[in-house]
Amino acid sequence: MRIIRTWMLTGAVAAAVGCSGGGSSTPTGPGTGGNGGGAVGAVTVGNIFFQSAHNGTRNPAQDTVAVGQTVTWTWTNTGSTSHSVQALPVNSPSFTSSGILTGDGMTYSFTFTAPGTYNYQCAVHGALMSGTIVVQ
């Protein structure tokens, strides 16, 4: 009987520890990717999408970075289609927008120095290409 109670107690403790991780989970599935796949603060600019390299979120790309961290957007497989990173000042702090750039390998970087939720979209494609950077 004492052995059974010990095993039951051990199982209860293991279950409690497994449920109290304190971290957050990101849903996976089509369009969301997994989490932890790439660098925090890296966003892919593709044809009609922004995608977080860190957690795979796409349109809107969503990432959380620390104050003082730089986010870099990289044009990948865009061919001759023009895109930009245009800050949206509505309902959020703003940041300096990129110019309209064309061609694979183009990059735009911005260092976020104040906490807040920063929304952006492509000046060419509008809401079809959007993202959010949360700075903590």
C-alpha positions in Angstrom: 0.0 0.0 0.0 2.8 2.4 0.9 4.4 1.7 -2.6 1.2 2.6 -4.4 0.9 5.9 -2.4 4.5 6.7 -3.3 3.9 6.1 -7.0 0.6 8.1 -6.9 2.4 11.0 -5.2 5.3 10.9 -7.7 2.8 10.9 -10.6 0.9 13.8 -9.1 4.1 15.9 -8.6 5.2 15.1 -12.2 1.9 16.2 -13.6 1.9 19.4 -11.5 5.4 20.3 -12.7 4.5 19.6 -16.3 1.5 22.0 -16.1 3.4 24.8 -14.4 5.9 25.7 -17.1 5.2 29.4 -16.9 6.0 29.9 -20.6 3.6 30.6 -23.4 2.9 28.3 -26.3 2.4 29.3 -29.9 -0.2 27.4 -31.9 1.2 25.5 -34.8 -0.4 24.6 -38.1 -0.9 26.1 -41.5 0.2 29.8 -41.6 1.7 29.8 -38.1 4.9 27.8 -38.4 6.4 26.6 -35.1 8.0 28.7 -32.5 11.7 29.3 -32.0 12.6 28.7 -35.7 14.7 31.8 -36.3 16.1 34.9 -34.8 13.9 37.2 -32.8 13.7 40.5 -34.6 14.0 39.0 -38.1 11.2 39.4 -40.6 11.0 38.0 -44.1 9.5 40.3 -46.8 8.1 38.0 -49.5 5.6 38.4 -52.3 2.5 39.8 -50.6 3.5 38.8 -47.0 5.6 39.6 -44.0 6.7 36.5 -42.0 8.4 36.4 -38.6 11.5 34.3 -38.8 11.2 33.5 -35.1 7.7 32.1 -34.7 6.5 31.8 -38.3 3.5 34.1 -38.0 2.5 35.6 -41.3 0.2 38.5 -42.2 0.3 39.9 -39.7 3.9 38.9 -38.8 4.2 39.2 -35.0 7.3 39.4 -32.9 8.2 40.5 -29.4 11.6 42.1 -28.8 13.4 43.8 -25.9 13.9 47.5 -25.7 17.1 48.4 -27.6 16.8 45.4 -30.0 17.1 45.8 -33.7 14.6 44.3 -36.1 15.7 43.5 -39.6 13.4 42.9 -42.5 14.9 41.0 -45.5 13.5 40.9 -49.0 13.4 37.2 -50.0 12.1 35.7 -53.3 10.5 39.0 -54.2 11.9 39.2 -57.7 11.1 42.6 -59.3 8.1 43.3 -57.0 8.5 46.4 -54.8 7.8 46.4 -51.1 8.4 48.6 -48.0 8.1 48.6 -44.3 5.7 51.5 -43.5 5.1 52.4 -39.9 1.4 52.9 -39.0 1.0 55.7 -36.4 -2.6 54.9 -35.8 -3.2 53.4 -32.3 0.5 52.8 -31.8 3.8 54.5 -31.5 5.5 55.1 -34.8 9.0 54.4 -36.2 10.9 55.4 -39.3 9.6 53.7 -42.4 11.8 52.2 -45.1 11.8 53.4 -48.7 10.1 51.3 -51.4 12.8 48.7 -52.3 13.0 46.1 -55.1 15.1 43.0 -55.3 16.1 40.0 -53.2 18.5 40.6 -50.5 17.4 44.1 -49.7 17.2 44.8 -46.0 15.8 47.4 -43.7 16.7 47.6 -39.9 15.3 49.6 -37.1 16.3 49.7 -33.4 13.4 50.0 -31.1 14.3 52.2 -28.1 10.9 52.6 -26.4 8.4 50.0 -25.3 5.1 49.8 -27.1 3.2 48.0 -29.9 4.4 49.1 -33.3 2.2 48.2 -36.3 3.4 48.3 -39.9 2.4 47.4 -43.5 3.8 47.5 -47.0 3.2 51.0 -48.7 2.7 49.2 -52.0 0.3 46.4 -50.8 -1.3 48.0 -47.7 -3.2 45.7 -45.3 -2.5 42.6 -47.4 1.0 42.8 -46.0 1.1 43.7 -42.3 2.9 43.1 -39.1 3.3 44.0 -35.4 6.4 44.4 -33.3 5.8 44.4 -29.5 8.7 46.0 -27.6 9.0 45.3 -23.9 
